[in-house]
Structure formats: structure tokens, C-alpha cells
Amino acid sequence: MKLYPPNLSNSVKLVEVAARDGLQNERLPVPTEVKIEFINQLSECGLRVIEATSFVSAKRIPQLADHIKVLTGINKKPHLNYPVLVPTLQRFEQALQAGAQEVSVFTAASDSFTQKNINCSIEESFTRFKPILEAAKQHRIPVRGYISCAFACPYEGEILPAKVITIAKRLYQLGCYEISIGDTIGVATPGQAFTLFKALAEIIPITALAAHFHNTYGQALANLYAVLQLGVRVIDSSVAGLGGCPYAKGATGNVATEDVLYMLNGLGIDTGVDMQKLLAAGKFISDYLGRIPDSKISQVLTSP
């Protein structure tokens, strides 16, 4: 039963990003077999989407150099999507050969950040992934779009909503079925989140927008609650709060999936995700990494 308030969606899709966005931020690469077991455990939790890896240069992101082995090694569930990030057409073709059935392209609302992240400008990033979208359409492969630094950039400071709106509109018009709006350095507040998503929803269906908040200043859940009231139905999150950004110093992890699930359960919003299995997957990867999960909920629900 949906509890409060009445304008929230009845269901929300969680996009689990720990295996990609989370593990790419670890100082040392996690062994392939550990990644595969981690994703296999996540696959048993009732999630609908699990980012598997990223087909990026091993020189730039050595933590994900084993992308082919990971994508071909996991036990894929028929009801689950395992999208992978692809920066170029060549990488898209590699992902397709490895069995990818969904891909993601990524840019940012900051030229400085795109230069640091993918070594090109915003405009050049569009030039790179236009062929990806064309090829994906031919192969009937869904494409998701990411916009990093939607609120602020570690190099340029505050980002104006108009810039994000322009980029999101272009992604949607090019064929991205879903666009993830990312608060990469975790500085957004609920008012800012509500304002940006409300403006975006005037040009893009709210159901095609995903919320991707980092929790640097503890605002992520509040931000999510704010945009849920606009009808957002897709949330990116990372089990155990894994993540950050290699090109944004000081940015802490993504909002923890356990915390998001606890909030949604409390609101009577269905996700289909099993909390106990999710906690077990979080404990597995946290034990390997030798860290305490960045989630108060996981600590409370697993305590003796």
C-alpha cells in the first residue's frame, strides 16, 4: 500500500551501478572472478537493471580492463538488463560481440569535466556517440544517456540548468530512451534537484529521466524524495554506497541502494528488490574490499 504522499509513483526501477560506477573508483582493480560473483549475487536480489561494466580504455580505467570477461562470464537472468558504457563506435561493436543487449553513452554539462573524463569537449562527445546511436538502432539495442555534473563541476563550479536541459534534449532527440541526470560531486540540495527535474520534465517525459545522486553532503535521499514527487520512476544507486569519480576529487560514493530501498519500502513504493539478498551482496563486496558499507541501514539490519 502506498503510504505518503499520494502523488508518488507506485513503483520505481532501481539501476544498480556498483559493479561499474562503484568498482571503477577503487584504487586497485578487483579480480574478475570477484566481480562476476558480485554481479551474480546482485542478480538474485530482484533488481531489473545492473550495470555490468564499461568498455573503456584499459589505460584510462584499468579497474575495468576485464570488461569482456565480466560481461561474458556472468550468469545473465532473462528478466534483467546488464547495460555497459561505450565511449566510441569501436567500443560499441566490441560490446555487441561480447553479448551486450543494452549500452550507455555519457557526456557532461561541463567541457572541463568531459576533457578530464573522456578527453574531448561536450560537442565532440556528441560527435562520437551519434554513430553509436545509429548502429544501436540498426541492431535494436536500447541506449541510455548519462549527463555528469548536472548541478556543479569540480573545475567550473555551478552549472546552469539551461545547459543541462539543452544537452538532455539533444540526447533524447538522438534516441536515448532514458537519461540519467548526475550530481557527480554531490552538492545538490532538494530545492535545486526539484527545480532542475521540473524544468527537464517540460521537454522530456518524466518517465524517461533517471536520478543519479552522490551523497557527499548527505543530501542524496532528500534529493531523491524531492524528485519522486515530480513522478521520477528511475533511480541510480550503488550497493554499500560504492563509487565516487576518478576525475572529481572529493566526490564520495553514490547513494547506497540499501538506503534508497529502505526509504521506498517505507513509502509503500514497489521495487521488487529483496532487502536481505541486497544486504548479503553488499556484505560480500565490502568484505572483499575491507571496508564498512556506507549505509546506516545495512549496519542496523545486519547487526546481531
N, C-alpha and C positions, 0 to 999 in steps of 0.2 A: 504494500500500500504506500502510495506517495504521501509524504507527510507534510512538507513545508518548503517553500511557498508553492501555491498552485500553478504558477507559470513555468516551473521547471519541466524539462523533458522527462518522460517516463523511463527512458533508457539512455545509456551513454556507452560509447565504444572507447575502450582504453587501448591506446597504442603503446605497447611496451618497448622501450628504447634502450634498455640496459645493456643488451648484448652488443649493440653498436655504439650508441652515443655514450654509454657508460664506460665500456671497456676500452674505447679508444683513448680515454683520458688517463688510463693507468700508466705509470712510469715505465713498467716493463710489460712486454706482450704476455698475455695469458695463453697457456698452451691450448692448442686446437682441441684436444680431447676434453678439456675443461669447458671450453666454450660450447662445444656440442652437447655435453651433458647438461649444462646450464639451460640452453635453449630447449632441450628435450624436457627438462623439468617444467619450464615455463609453459610448454605446450600442453601440459596436463592440468593447467590451472583454470581453463575455461576462457582464456583470452581469445580474441578474434584476430589480433594483429601483433606480430612480434618482429621487430626489425632484426634481421639476421646479421648483417654485416655491411660493409661498404667496399665497393670495387674501386678503391683509390690507389694511388701510387704507394708502393711499399716504402719508398724513400721519405714521403711526406708523413704517412701514418703507418709506421712499421707495426703498430699494435694490431692492425687489421690486414696484414700481408697475406694471411691464410684464408682470404675470403672464399676462394673456390672450394677449398677443403671443407670449410664450415658449411657452406650452402649445400654441397653435395653429401655431407656427412650426417646432417640432422635427420631425425625421423619426422617427416612432414605429415601433419594431420590434414585431412581433406577439407575440414571446415576453417582452416587457419590460413591467413596470408603471412608470408615471410618476405616483406619488401627489402630491397637493397638499394643503397645510394650509388648513383652512377654519374660521374662528372663529365664524361665525353661519350660520343657515339661508339668509339672503340671499346670503352668500358661497358657500355650497354650491351654490345654484341658478346663480350665475354660473359656477362651475367646471364644473357639469354642462353648461351651454350651450356652454362652451369645449371640451368633449370629455373632461373628466376621467372616468377609469374607476376611480379609487380616491382616497379622501380620508383625511385625518388630522385628529383633534381633539386639543387639547392643554390640559393643566392642569398643576398643580404640587402638591407636597406642602407648600407654604408659601403662606399667604394673602398675606404681604407681597410675595412674588415674583409671584403672579398679578395682584396690583394693579398692579405695575410693568409686567408683561409684557402683560397683556390687559385691564387696567383693571377688574378685578372680583375677587370672592373665589372661593375654591375651589367653594363651593356654587353661586354664581352661574354659574361656568363650566359646571357640570353642567346647570343650567337652560338655558343657551344651546345646548349641543350635544345635548341629548335630542331636539329636533326634527330635528337633522341626522341622527341615527342612525335615526329613524323614516322620514325621507324616503329615506335611503340604502337602507334595507331594501326600500322600495317599488320603487326603481329598480335593485335588485340591485347596489349599489355597495359594495364592501368598505370598512370603516372601521378605521383603525389609531388607537390611542390613545397619547399621549405623557404621561409624568409627569416634569416637570423637578424639579430639586433633591431627588432621592430620597435623598441622603445628607446634604447640608448646603445651607443657604441663605445668600447673601451678606448678608441682612438679619436672619435669625432664628437663624443658627448651625446646630447639629446638628439633624437631623431623625430622629425615632424611627421605626424600621422599621414599627411598628404603624400609623402614619399612612399610609405608602406602601402597605401591604397593604390597608388599607380602601379607598383610592382605586382601586387596581388591581382589586380585587374588583368595585367598582361599575362600572368601565369594561368589564370582561369580561361582567358580567351584562347590561349595556345593549346589548351586541352587538359590541364591538370584537374583531376576530378576532386581533389582535396588540397587545401593549402594550410600548412602549419605555420602559425604566427609565433615566432620565438622571442622570448625575453632572455637573450643569451647571457647577459650578465646579472640578471635577477634584480633589477632595480625598479620595475614597475609597481605601482600601487593599484588598489582596486578601482579607484576613480579613473586612472589612466587606462586600465585594461577595459573597463566598461566603455569608455569614450571611443577607443580605437575600434573595438569589435562592433560597436553600434554603427560607426561610420562605414566599416567594411561591409556590414550586412545590408547596407543600402545599395551596394553594387554587386555583391556576391551572395548567393543563398547562404544563410547562416549554417545550414547543414553541411556546407562544403568547407567550413572553417574549422580548424583544429587549434586548440590552445596548448602552447608549449612553454611552460614557465619554469625557470630555475628559482631556487629557494635561497639565494644569497642573503637576503634580509628578512627571511621568514614570511614573505608576502604571498607565496605561491598559492596556498589553499584559499586565501581571501580573494586573490585574483580570479581563481577558478570559480568560486562561488558567484563572483560578480558577473562573469560572462555566461555562466549557466543560466542566469536569469534572462539573458537575451535569446536563449534557445540553443546555445552551443551543445553539441552532442558528441564531440570527439575531443579526447584529452590525451596528450602525450605524457607519459610518466616513466619512471625508472625504478625498478625494484631495488630496495635498500638505499635509494637516493643516489645511486651511482651516476657519475658524469661530471660535467664541467665543460671546459673548452680549451683545447691546446693553444688557441690563439687569442684567448681572453683571460689574462692573468687575474686571479682573484675571484673568478666566477666559480661558485660552488655547484654542487650537483643539481640534477633535475629534481623536481618534486617527487617524493617517494610514492610509488604505486600503492604501497600499503596504506599510507595516509589518505591518499585520494579515495581508495576503495572504502576505507572506514567512514569518510565523510559522505560518500554517495550512499553507502548502506544506511547510514543514519538519516538520510533524506528520503529513503524509500525508492531510490533510483536503481534500476536493474542494470547490471553489467555482465552477469553470467560468470563472474570470476569467483573462485573458491579462495577465501582468505587463508585458510590453513595451508593449502598447497602453495600459495604465493609466498607465505612466510617461510616455508621449507626451501623454496628455490632461492629466496633472498639469503637465508642462512647458509646454504651451500656455497654461493659465490662469495659471501662475506667471510666465511671461514677460510676459503682458499686465499683470499686477498689479505687476510689477517686484520680485518677492520670491523668496527661495530657498525651495524646498519644505521644509516642516517634517517631513522624513523622512530619516533617515540611509541607509535602503535605497535611496531614489531617487538619492541622491548617489553611492552606491557603484556601483550597477548602471548608471548613465549616464555614469560617468567614463571618460575615454579609456583 
